[in-house]
């Protein structure tokens, strides 16, 4: 179905000269006077102005000149479908199978073995090793001022267990191995450690 070319409504301008201008669409009054319906104009893709209440004679003539397309529905001719009929097939009698003879087999009886009671295994109790408190040889590192348990742990991991070991170590090597400990701080700790050992 081909749609009609879109029509433009002409409206009087509200200005002083009252010239004619293009409107937003045809008013409902114009459509009614032309004998058409808004639904038809919508189908033909023509704009409708619902707010305008005036009616122009030119617009009414334009709407009247519209040709309404007639839709013809083609009726399909009724065709009878033939029912498919399957030919009659006689039932074939199945040959009955002969029943098989069941041969009874006597089970062999074996002499029962004497039941021996399992020997209970004696539970071996695990020997608990008592922890012997080991006293650290020498003066602990935590006695030095500014050296906490966390820093002392780092020293112990490197093999420096007490102040005596610290005094014998190389300062530059220790400073490189332990983060956050400078050579100057190590010097102070060694000087303090030497005083504590005396």
N, C-alpha and C positions, 0 to 999 in steps of 0.2 A: 504494500500500500504506500503510494507516494504521498508525501505531505505537501500541502499547499504552501506557497511562498508566504513568509511572515508579513502581516499587515501592520502598519503603524497608525495609531489613532491621532487625530488632529484636535487640538484643544485651544480655546481662547486664553491668551495670557492675561493675568490679573493686573498688568501694567496699565498706564493711562491710555496709551495708544491702542490697547487691546488687539494686538496682532496675533495671528495664528501661529502656533508652535506645535512641535511633536510631543505627544503625551506619553505617560508611562504605560498606558494600555486602555482598552475599551471598558467603559463603566458598565455596571450591572443593569442600569436603566436602558442603555443602548442595546445591550444583548437581548433584553426582554422585549423591547419594541421591534427588534429585527426578527423575533420569533425563533431565536436560537437558545441553546443552554450553555452555561459556563463549562460544563463537562466536555462538550463538543469542541469548544475553543481550546481547551487544555490539550485535547487529543491532537488538534491541528497545530499545536505549538504557538498559539497566539497569546500575547500578554493580556492580563485582565487587571484593571485598576479598581480595587475594592473600596478605596477611599473617595474617589470622585463620584459625585451624584448628578452632575450635569449630563445632558444628552445632546450631541451634535448630529444634525441631519446627514452630514457627509459620512460620519462614522457608521450610522445606521445603514446607509446605502452600501457601504463597504461590506458590512457583516451579511447583509441580504444577498450580496453577489457571491458569497462563498458557496462553493459546491460541496455538498456533503457526500463523502465517498460511500458508496453502497457495498457492503460486505456480503458476498454471496457464499453461502455454505454449501459445499458439495456433499450431497448425500451418497454414501457408498451403497451400491446395490448389495442386497443380502445374498450371500452365497452359502448354500447348505454344505456343511462339511460331512463327508462320508465317514461313517464309523468303521474303524478297522476291525474286521472280524478274524480271529485266529481259527484255523481249521481244527476240528476235533481230533485229538490224538488219543488212541486207546492206551490204557495203562498196561505196561509190560510187566508180567509177573516175574518177580525176582526168584531166582533159584535158591532154595533154602540150603544153607551150608550144613553139612553133617556135623553133629556135635562131637567134639574131640573127647576121647577117653582120657580121664584124669587118672594118672598112675600115682598111687600113694607110695611115697618113699619113707621108709622107717628111719628115724634119726638115730645116729650112732651114739651110744651112751658111753662116755669116758669116765673112768674112776676119778672121784673127787680127791684133790690134793689136801693134805692136812693143813689147816690154817695156823700159821705161826704169828704170834703177837709181835709187832715191831718193838724193838728196844728203844726205850726213851733215852734220848741224848741228854747228857748233863750240860746244863747251861753254864757257859764260862762267863763269869762276871768280869767286865773290863776293869782293869786297874786304873784308878784315877791318879793322875800325876799331880802331886801338890806343887803349886807354884812357890818356888823359893824366892823370897824377896831379895832382889839384888840391889845392893847399895852402889850407886854410881861412884866410881873411884875419882877422887879429886873434887874440887869445888864446882858446883853447877854454874852454868852460864847465866842463869836468871838472876844471880846475885849482882851482876854488873848493872849499873844505872842506865836506863833507856833500852835495855835488851829484854824484850818480852818473851812469852812462851812460843809465839809463832815464829819469831826470828831464831830462837834457840833450836826449834825443830828443824829449820833449814840447815843450821850448822851441824846438827846430829846426822842428818842425811848425808852430809859431805864427809862425815867421819870425825868431826870436831865435837867431842862429847863433854869436855869440861874446859875450865879456864886455862889449865896447864897446856892442853893441846892447842888452844887458841894462840898462846904466846909463842909457840914454835912454828906456826903457819906463816906462809908468805902473804903479805897484806894485799898486794896487787892481784894475785890469783883469786883470793877469796872475794874481793870486791867485784871482780868480773863474773864470778859464779853466782853470787847472791844478789838478787835485784833489790834496789832500795838501800843498799849499804855501801857507803863511800869509804875511801882509803883513810880519810881524816877521822871518821867515826871509829873505824877499826883500830887506829892508833890510840885513840882515847881509851877504848875498851882494854887494849893490851897493857897500857900504862896503869890503868885501874886494876887490872888483873894481877900484874906484877906486885902491886902494893898489897893486894889481898893475900897472895901466896906467901909473902915474907912473914 
